[in-house]
Amino acid sequence: MKIIEVIADASYQDIVTTIGEQHEARDCWVGPKGEDGRCVIRLLVGDAQRQEVLDALQGTLSNSSTAKILVTAVEAVLPREEAPENDEGKKKERSAATTREELYDSIEKNARLNSTYVILVVLSTIVVAIGLLKDNVTVVIGAMVIAPLLGPNIALALAAALGDTGLMWKSLKTSLVGLVLALGLSFLIGALWPLNVHSRELLARTEVGLDSIVLALASGAAAVLSLSTGLPSVLVGVMVAVALLPPTATMGLMLGAGKYDMAIGAGLLLAANVVSVNLAAKVSFIFSGIKPRTWLEKRKARQSMAAYIFFWIVSLAVLVAVIVLRRQVAD
């Protein structure tokens, strides 16, 4: 449950309150008219109705250059309201949901290429490289939780779901810069630091199988589910399960040390994780009902969705073929 606050010309008061009534808003407050002719209307809206209310308000206020819509979190509502009951006398269960706008605002931040992102990539690469070389699983997990490379990939999937080419290119650029930076830094560490060929943490990232693809697919879907249902705590497990940084660092360390066969294995694991996360995230956004508001945006999104899914499915098929062929050659 959240408060949707509408700041608009007083002439919109009746239609905004009507929208609230039509979508079963729990309560409504109307503030006094200000000197600028605008007033504040607040709607207390449940999770299941929030997206419909926001869509209706955006359509109504689209011609107003001074209107603003704010969404505010509600920690608690007293007295507590009992959940409505259906005809069979059972309480309706509605899962918490995040609106398109809230999801975009949350995920778009992780696609920004700024100094904070670069510093996080550098620091986490150093941490994970030391953990891999020292065979210290605690240090490796600590670097996984930072997970700067996961955010841009999830943002890329959301951009395709919404047909947002601007976010798509921004996410792609941020992801590539992060990967290249992590790979280059770990290459230098591998060239200057003696390689511990007995490190189990390091060797584990040089092997890739079909189970790695299944794990990445499940983790990518779990990441979107946690974001779209408002349960960000699940993301910590996703960050550890399908971390992109350890295989990137392993690939760089192996290249720096001249272990090219092992570097190929780490590169395949990295590619499998990237492809699987993007594909699973995109499909999960579709099943979560995340789509644009207007018909024109929906048409653009359908086009980008088809191209996006086709690209990642073909990439996954090629990866599976390479992994199977590599296993056969090794045997």
C-alpha positions as a Markdown table, in Angstrom:
| # | Residue | x | y | z |
|---|---|---|---|---|
| 1 | Met | 0.0 | 0.0 | 0.0 |
| 2 | Lys | 1.3 | 3.4 | -1.0 |
| 3 | Ile | 0.2 | 7.1 | -1.2 |
| 4 | Ile | -0.1 | 8.5 | -4.7 |
| 5 | Glu | 0.1 | 12.3 | -4.4 |
| 6 | Val | -1.2 | 14.4 | -7.3 |
| 7 | Ile | -0.2 | 18.0 | -7.5 |
| 8 | Ala | -2.3 | 19.6 | -10.3 |
| 9 | Asp | -4.6 | 22.4 | -11.3 |
| 10 | Ala | -7.7 | 22.5 | -9.1 |
| 11 | Ser | -9.9 | 21.8 | -12.2 |
| 12 | Tyr | -8.5 | 18.2 | -12.1 |
| 13 | Gln | -9.8 | 17.6 | -8.6 |
| 14 | Asp | -13.0 | 15.8 | -9.5 |
| 15 | Ile | -11.6 | 13.6 | -12.1 |
| 16 | Val | -8.6 | 12.5 | -9.9 |
| 17 | Thr | -10.9 | 11.6 | -7.0 |
| 18 | Thr | -13.2 | 9.8 | -9.5 |
| 19 | Ile | -10.2 | 7.7 | -10.7 |
| 20 | Gly | -9.5 | 6.9 | -7.0 |
| 21 | Glu | -13.1 | 5.7 | -6.5 |
| 22 | Gln | -13.1 | 3.7 | -9.7 |
| 23 | His | -10.0 | 1.8 | -8.7 |
| 24 | Glu | -11.0 | 1.3 | -5.1 |
| 25 | Ala | -8.6 | 3.6 | -3.4 |
| 26 | Arg | -8.6 | 3.0 | 0.4 |
| 27 | Asp | -8.9 | 6.7 | 1.1 |
| 28 | Cys | -8.6 | 10.2 | -0.5 |
| 29 | Trp | -7.6 | 13.6 | 0.8 |
| 30 | Val | -7.9 | 16.9 | -1.0 |
| 31 | Gly | -5.9 | 19.9 | 0.0 |
| 32 | Pro | -6.7 | 23.6 | -0.3 |
| 33 | Lys | -6.2 | 25.5 | -3.6 |
| 34 | Gly | -2.8 | 27.3 | -3.6 |
| 35 | Glu | -1.9 | 30.7 | -5.0 |
| 36 | Asp | -0.7 | 29.0 | -8.2 |
| 37 | Gly | -4.1 | 27.5 | -8.8 |
| 38 | Arg | -3.0 | 24.0 | -8.0 |
| 39 | Cys | -4.1 | 21.7 | -5.2 |
| 40 | Val | -2.8 | 18.4 | -3.7 |
| 41 | Ile | -4.9 | 15.2 | -3.9 |
| 42 | Arg | -3.6 | 12.2 | -2.0 |
| 43 | Leu | -4.9 | 8.6 | -2.7 |
| 44 | Leu | -4.2 | 5.7 | -0.4 |
| 45 | Val | -3.9 | 2.8 | -2.9 |
| 46 | Gly | -3.4 | -0.9 | -2.5 |
| 47 | Asp | -0.6 | -2.8 | -4.3 |
| 48 | Ala | -2.9 | -4.5 | -6.8 |
| 49 | Gln | -4.5 | -1.2 | -8.0 |
| 50 | Arg | -1.5 | 1.0 | -8.0 |
| 51 | Gln | -0.4 | 0.5 | -11.6 |
| 52 | Glu | -3.9 | 1.0 | -12.9 |
| 53 | Val | -4.3 | 4.2 | -11.0 |
| 54 | Leu | -0.9 | 5.5 | -12.2 |
| 55 | Asp | -1.8 | 4.7 | -15.8 |
| 56 | Ala | -5.2 | 6.5 | -15.5 |
| 57 | Leu | -3.6 | 9.5 | -13.9 |
| 58 | Gln | -0.9 | 9.8 | -16.5 |
| 59 | Gly | -3.4 | 9.6 | -19.3 |
| 60 | Thr | -5.6 | 12.3 | -17.6 |
| 61 | Leu | -2.8 | 14.7 | -16.8 |
| 62 | Ser | -0.7 | 14.2 | -20.0 |
| 63 | Asn | -1.8 | 17.7 | -21.3 |
| 64 | Ser | -0.9 | 19.5 | -18.1 |
| 65 | Ser | 2.7 | 20.9 | -18.0 |
| 66 | Thr | 2.4 | 21.8 | -14.3 |
| 67 | Ala | 1.0 | 18.5 | -12.9 |
| 68 | Lys | 3.2 | 16.2 | -10.8 |
| 69 | Ile | 2.6 | 12.6 | -9.6 |
| 70 | Leu | 4.5 | 11.4 | -6.5 |
| 71 | Val | 4.5 | 7.9 | -5.0 |
| 72 | Thr | 5.3 | 7.6 | -1.3 |
| 73 | Ala | 5.9 | 4.5 | 0.7 |
| 74 | Val | 3.6 | 3.7 | 3.7 |
| 75 | Glu | 5.2 | 1.9 | 6.6 |
| 76 | Ala | 1.9 | 1.1 | 8.4 |
| 77 | Val | -1.8 | 2.0 | 8.4 |
| 78 | Leu | -3.8 | 2.1 | 11.6 |
| 79 | Pro | -6.3 | 0.9 | 12.3 |
| 80 | Arg | -5.5 | -2.2 | 10.3 |
| 81 | Glu | -7.8 | -3.1 | 7.5 |
| 82 | Glu | -9.1 | -6.6 | 7.0 |
| 83 | Ala | -8.5 | -8.1 | 3.6 |
| 84 | Pro | -11.7 | -8.3 | 1.5 |
| 85 | Glu | -13.4 | -11.6 | 1.2 |
| 86 | Asn | -14.7 | -13.3 | -2.0 |
| 87 | Asp | -17.9 | -15.1 | -2.5 |
| 88 | Glu | -16.6 | -18.3 | -1.0 |
| 89 | Gly | -15.6 | -16.5 | 2.2 |
| 90 | Lys | -11.9 | -16.8 | 1.6 |
| 91 | Lys | -9.7 | -13.8 | 1.9 |
| 92 | Lys | -8.3 | -12.7 | -1.4 |
| 93 | Glu | -4.5 | -12.9 | -1.5 |
| 94 | Arg | -2.7 | -10.2 | -3.4 |
| 95 | Ser | 1.0 | -10.3 | -3.7 |
| 96 | Ala | 2.9 | -7.1 | -3.3 |
| 97 | Ala | 3.7 | -5.5 | -6.7 |
| 98 | Thr | 6.0 | -2.8 | -7.9 |
| 99 | Thr | 4.7 | -0.5 | -10.6 |
| 100 | Arg | 6.4 | 0.1 | -13.9 |
| 101 | Glu | 7.5 | 3.6 | -12.8 |
| 102 | Glu | 8.9 | 2.4 | -9.5 |
| 103 | Leu | 10.7 | -0.5 | -11.1 |
| 104 | Tyr | 12.2 | 1.8 | -13.8 |
| 105 | Asp | 13.4 | 4.3 | -11.2 |
| 106 | Ser | 15.0 | 1.5 | -9.1 |
| 107 | Ile | 16.7 | -0.3 | -12.0 |
| 108 | Glu | 17.8 | 2.7 | -14.1 |
| 109 | Lys | 20.1 | 3.8 | -11.3 |
| 110 | Asn | 22.2 | 0.7 | -11.8 |
| 111 | Ala | 22.7 | 1.4 | -15.5 |
| 112 | Arg | 24.4 | 4.8 | -14.9 |
| 113 | Leu | 28.0 | 5.0 | -16.0 |
| 114 | Asn | 29.5 | 7.3 | -13.3 |
| 115 | Ser | 32.5 | 7.5 | -11.0 |
| 116 | Thr | 30.7 | 5.4 | -8.3 |
| 117 | Tyr | 30.1 | 2.6 | -10.7 |
| 118 | Val | 33.8 | 2.6 | -11.9 |
| 119 | Ile | 35.1 | 2.7 | -8.4 |
| 120 | Leu | 32.9 | -0.2 | -7.4 |
| 121 | Val | 34.1 | -2.2 | -10.4 |
| 122 | Val | 37.7 | -1.5 | -9.5 |
| 123 | Leu | 37.4 | -2.3 | -5.8 |
| 124 | Ser | 35.3 | -5.4 | -6.3 |
| 125 | Thr | 37.7 | -6.7 | -9.0 |
| 126 | Ile | 40.7 | -6.2 | -6.6 |
| 127 | Val | 38.8 | -7.9 | -3.8 |
| 128 | Val | 37.6 | -10.9 | -5.9 |
| 129 | Ala | 41.1 | -11.3 | -7.5 |
| 130 | Ile | 42.7 | -11.6 | -4.0 |
| 131 | Gly | 40.0 | -14.0 | -2.9 |
| 132 | Leu | 40.5 | -16.2 | -5.9 |
| 133 | Leu | 44.3 | -16.2 | -5.6 |
| 134 | Lys | 44.3 | -16.8 | -1.9 |
| 135 | Asp | 41.5 | -19.4 | -2.2 |
| 136 | Asn | 39.4 | -17.5 | 0.3 |
| 137 | Val | 35.7 | -18.2 | -0.3 |
| 138 | Thr | 34.7 | -15.5 | 2.3 |
| 139 | Val | 36.5 | -12.8 | 0.3 |
| 140 | Val | 35.1 | -14.0 | -3.0 |
| 141 | Ile | 31.5 | -14.0 | -1.6 |
| 142 | Gly | 32.1 | -10.5 | -0.3 |
| 143 | Ala | 33.0 | -9.3 | -3.8 |
| 144 | Met | 30.0 | -11.1 | -5.2 |
| 145 | Val | 27.6 | -9.2 | -3.0 |
| 146 | Ile | 28.9 | -5.9 | -4.4 |
| 147 | Ala | 27.8 | -7.2 | -7.8 |
| 148 | Pro | 28.3 | -4.0 | -9.9 |
| 149 | Leu | 28.0 | -5.9 | -13.2 |
| 150 | Leu | 24.6 | -7.4 | -12.5 |
| 151 | Gly | 22.6 | -4.2 | -12.4 |
| 152 | Pro | 23.3 | -3.1 | -16.1 |
| 153 | Asn | 22.2 | -6.5 | -17.4 |
| 154 | Ile | 18.9 | -6.4 | -15.5 |
| 155 | Ala | 18.4 | -2.8 | -16.8 |
| 156 | Leu | 19.1 | -4.0 | -20.3 |
| 157 | Ala | 16.3 | -6.6 | -20.0 |
| 158 | Leu | 13.9 | -3.9 | -18.6 |
| 159 | Ala | 14.8 | -1.6 | -21.5 |
| 160 | Ala | 13.8 | -4.2 | -24.0 |
| 161 | Ala | 10.5 | -4.9 | -22.2 |
| 162 | Leu | 9.6 | -1.2 | -22.3 |
| 163 | Gly | 11.1 | -0.5 | -25.8 |
| 164 | Asp | 13.3 | 2.1 | -24.2 |
| 165 | Thr | 16.2 | 2.4 | -26.6 |
| 166 | Gly | 17.8 | 5.1 | -24.5 |
| 167 | Leu | 18.0 | 2.9 | -21.5 |
| 168 | Met | 19.1 | 0.0 | -23.6 |
| 169 | Trp | 22.1 | 1.7 | -25.0 |
| 170 | Lys | 23.0 | 3.2 | -21.7 |
| 171 | Ser | 22.8 | -0.2 | -20.0 |
| 172 | Leu | 24.8 | -1.9 | -22.8 |
| 173 | Lys | 27.6 | 0.8 | -22.6 |
| 174 | Thr | 27.7 | 0.6 | -18.8 |
| 175 | Ser | 27.9 | -3.2 | -18.9 |
| 176 | Leu | 30.6 | -3.3 | -21.5 |
| 177 | Val | 32.7 | -0.7 | -19.7 |
| 178 | Gly | 32.4 | -2.6 | -16.5 |
| 179 | Leu | 33.4 | -5.9 | -18.1 |
| 180 | Val | 36.4 | -4.4 | -20.0 |
| 181 | Leu | 37.6 | -2.6 | -16.8 |
| 182 | Ala | 37.3 | -5.7 | -14.7 |
| 183 | Leu | 39.0 | -7.9 | -17.3 |
| 184 | Gly | 41.9 | -5.4 | -17.9 |
| 185 | Leu | 42.5 | -4.9 | -14.2 |
| 186 | Ser | 42.5 | -8.6 | -13.4 |
| 187 | Phe | 44.8 | -9.2 | -16.4 |
| 188 | Leu | 47.4 | -6.8 | -14.8 |
| 189 | Ile | 47.0 | -8.6 | -11.5 |
| 190 | Gly | 47.5 | -12.0 | -13.2 |
| 191 | Ala | 50.6 | -10.8 | -15.0 |
| 192 | Leu | 52.2 | -9.2 | -11.8 |
| 193 | Trp | 51.0 | -11.6 | -9.1 |
| 194 | Pro | 52.1 | -15.3 | -8.9 |
| 195 | Leu | 49.2 | -17.5 | -9.9 |
| 196 | Asn | 48.0 | -20.0 | -7.3 |
| 197 | Val | 47.1 | -22.9 | -9.6 |
| 198 | His | 45.9 | -24.9 | -6.6 |
| 199 | Ser | 43.2 | -22.4 | -5.7 |
| 200 | Arg | 39.8 | -24.3 | -5.7 |
| 201 | Glu | 37.9 | -21.0 | -6.0 |
| 202 | Leu | 40.0 | -20.1 | -9.0 |
| 203 | Leu | 39.7 | -23.5 | -10.7 |
| 204 | Ala | 36.0 | -23.7 | -10.1 |
| 205 | Arg | 35.5 | -20.7 | -12.4 |
| 206 | Thr | 37.3 | -22.3 | -15.3 |
| 207 | Glu | 34.8 | -25.1 | -15.7 |
| 208 | Val | 31.4 | -24.6 | -17.3 |
| 209 | Gly | 28.6 | -27.1 | -17.9 |
| 210 | Leu | 24.9 | -27.2 | -18.7 |
| 211 | Asp | 24.2 | -26.9 | -14.9 |
| 212 | Ser | 25.8 | -23.5 | -15.0 |
| 213 | Ile | 23.4 | -22.3 | -17.6 |
| 214 | Val | 20.4 | -23.7 | -15.6 |
| 215 | Leu | 21.7 | -21.9 | -12.5 |
| 216 | Ala | 22.0 | -18.6 | -14.3 |
| 217 | Leu | 18.6 | -18.9 | -15.9 |
| 218 | Ala | 17.0 | -19.5 | -12.5 |
| 219 | Ser | 18.9 | -16.7 | -10.9 |
| 220 | Gly | 18.0 | -14.2 | -13.6 |
| 221 | Ala | 14.3 | -15.0 | -13.1 |
| 222 | Ala | 14.7 | -14.8 | -9.3 |
| 223 | Ala | 16.3 | -11.3 | -9.7 |
| 224 | Val | 13.4 | -9.9 | -11.7 |
| 225 | Leu | 10.8 | -11.6 | -9.3 |
| 226 | Ser | 12.5 | -10.0 | -6.3 |
| 227 | Leu | 12.4 | -6.6 | -7.9 |
| 228 | Ser | 8.9 | -6.7 | -9.3 |
| 229 | Thr | 7.4 | -8.0 | -6.1 |
| 230 | Gly | 9.2 | -5.6 | -3.8 |
| 231 | Leu | 11.4 | -8.2 | -2.1 |
| 232 | Pro | 15.0 | -6.8 | -2.7 |
| 233 | Ser | 16.5 | -9.1 | 0.0 |
| 234 | Val | 16.3 | -12.0 | -2.5 |
| 235 | Leu | 18.8 | -10.1 | -4.7 |
| 236 | Val | 21.6 | -10.9 | -2.2 |
| 237 | Gly | 21.2 | -14.6 | -3.0 |
| 238 | Val | 21.0 | -13.9 | -6.7 |
| 239 | Met | 24.2 | -11.9 | -6.6 |
| 240 | Val | 26.1 | -14.8 | -5.0 |
| 241 | Ala | 24.5 | -17.5 | -7.2 |
| 242 | Val | 25.2 | -15.9 | -10.6 |
| 243 | Ala | 27.9 | -13.4 | -9.9 |
| 244 | Leu | 29.5 | -12.1 | -13.1 |
| 245 | Leu | 32.7 | -10.7 | -11.6 |
| 246 | Pro | 34.4 | -13.9 | -10.4 |
| 247 | Pro | 34.5 | -15.5 | -13.9 |
| 248 | Thr | 35.5 | -12.1 | -15.4 |
| 249 | Ala | 38.4 | -11.8 | -12.9 |
| 250 | Thr | 39.4 | -15.5 | -13.4 |
| 251 | Met | 39.5 | -15.0 | -17.2 |
| 252 | Gly | 41.7 | -11.9 | -16.8 |
| 253 | Leu | 44.0 | -13.6 | -14.2 |
| 254 | Met | 44.4 | -16.7 | -16.5 |
| 255 | Leu | 45.2 | -14.5 | -19.5 |
| 256 | Gly | 47.7 | -12.5 | -17.5 |
| 257 | Ala | 49.4 | -15.7 | -16.4 |
| 258 | Gly | 49.4 | -17.2 | -19.9 |
| 259 | Lys | 46.9 | -20.0 | -19.0 |
| 260 | Tyr | 44.8 | -19.6 | -22.2 |
| 261 | Asp | 42.9 | -22.9 | -22.0 |
| 262 | Met | 41.7 | -22.1 | -18.5 |
| 263 | Ala | 40.9 | -18.5 | -19.6 |
| 264 | Ile | 38.6 | -19.9 | -22.3 |
| 265 | Gly | 36.8 | -21.9 | -19.7 |
| 266 | Ala | 36.3 | -18.9 | -17.6 |
| 267 | Gly | 35.2 | -16.9 | -20.6 |
| 268 | Leu | 32.6 | -19.5 | -21.5 |
| 269 | Leu | 31.2 | -19.4 | -17.9 |
| 270 | Leu | 31.0 | -15.6 | -18.1 |
| 271 | Ala | 29.2 | -15.7 | -21.4 |
| 272 | Ala | 26.8 | -18.4 | -20.1 |
| 273 | Asn | 26.0 | -16.2 | -17.1 |
| 274 | Val | 25.5 | -13.0 | -19.1 |
| 275 | Val | 23.3 | -14.7 | -21.8 |
| 276 | Ser | 21.2 | -16.7 | -19.3 |
| 277 | Val | 20.6 | -13.8 | -17.0 |
| 278 | Asn | 19.5 | -11.5 | -19.8 |
| 279 | Leu | 17.2 | -14.1 | -21.4 |
| 280 | Ala | 15.6 | -15.2 | -18.1 |
| 281 | Ala | 15.2 | -11.6 | -17.0 |
| 282 | Lys | 13.4 | -10.6 | -20.2 |
| 283 | Val | 11.0 | -13.6 | -20.1 |
| 284 | Ser | 10.3 | -12.9 | -16.4 |
| 285 | Phe | 9.5 | -9.2 | -17.2 |
| 286 | Ile | 7.0 | -10.5 | -19.7 |
| 287 | Phe | 5.3 | -12.9 | -17.3 |
| 288 | Ser | 5.3 | -10.2 | -14.6 |
| 289 | Gly | 3.2 | -8.0 | -16.9 |
| 290 | Ile | 5.8 | -5.2 | -17.2 |
| 291 | Lys | 5.0 | -3.4 | -20.4 |
| 292 | Pro | 4.7 | 0.2 | -21.7 |
| 293 | Arg | 1.6 | 2.4 | -21.1 |
| 294 | Thr | 0.7 | 3.7 | -24.5 |
| 295 | Trp | -0.1 | 1.7 | -27.7 |
| 296 | Leu | 2.8 | 3.3 | -29.6 |
| 297 | Glu | 5.3 | 2.3 | -26.9 |
| 298 | Lys | 3.8 | -1.2 | -26.7 |
| 299 | Arg | 4.4 | -1.6 | -30.5 |
| 300 | Lys | 8.0 | -0.5 | -30.1 |
| 301 | Ala | 8.4 | -2.8 | -27.2 |
| 302 | Arg | 7.1 | -5.8 | -29.1 |
| 303 | Gln | 9.6 | -5.2 | -31.8 |
| 304 | Ser | 12.5 | -4.9 | -29.4 |
| 305 | Met | 11.3 | -7.9 | -27.4 |
| 306 | Ala | 11.2 | -10.2 | -30.4 |
| 307 | Ala | 14.7 | -9.1 | -31.5 |
| 308 | Tyr | 16.0 | -9.3 | -27.9 |
| 309 | Ile | 14.7 | -12.7 | -27.2 |
| 310 | Phe | 15.8 | -14.1 | -30.6 |
| 311 | Phe | 19.4 | -12.8 | -30.1 |
| 312 | Trp | 19.8 | -14.3 | -26.6 |
| 313 | Ile | 18.2 | -17.6 | -27.6 |
| 314 | Val | 20.6 | -18.0 | -30.6 |
| 315 | Ser | 23.5 | -17.0 | -28.3 |
| 316 | Leu | 22.5 | -19.5 | -25.7 |
| 317 | Ala | 22.2 | -22.2 | -28.4 |
| 318 | Val | 25.7 | -21.4 | -29.7 |
| 319 | Leu | 27.0 | -21.5 | -26.1 |
| 320 | Val | 25.4 | -24.9 | -25.4 |
| 321 | Ala | 26.9 | -26.3 | -28.6 |
| 322 | Val | 30.4 | -25.0 | -27.7 |
| 323 | Ile | 30.2 | -26.3 | -24.1 |
| 324 | Val | 29.1 | -29.8 | -25.3 |
| 325 | Leu | 31.8 | -29.9 | -28.0 |
| 326 | Arg | 34.5 | -28.8 | -25.5 |
| 327 | Arg | 33.4 | -31.5 | -23.1 |
| 328 | Gln | 33.6 | -34.1 | -25.8 |
| 329 | Val | 37.0 | -33.0 | -26.9 |
| 330 | Ala | 38.2 | -33.0 | -23.3 |
| 331 | Asp | 36.9 | -36.6 | -22.8 |
